[in-house]
């Protein structure tokens, strides 16, 4: 159950960070680095990042970011698959 709260918090944080970066972009201020956005996504904020990208219309037309984002998601799926097949996730749940 605690894992669920951690993931919800991470995704809310990710959503907020993507919104904040969009706000900084509009105001022509110093931005949050793409590696930071991708890092937050990688550690579990994928759903929040996707929602932030769609709601704030942020980074959705930048092909290089979308390719990196897709790679992060593929790595996550691969890790989940690997952990599931090795019994790490099933034993945890």
Secondary structure as UniProt FT lines:
FT   HELIX           2..26
FT   TURN            27..28
FT   HELIX           34..40
FT   HELIX           41..45
FT   HELIX           46..55
FT   TURN            56..57
FT   HELIX           63..85
FT   TURN            86..87
FT   HELIX           88..92
//
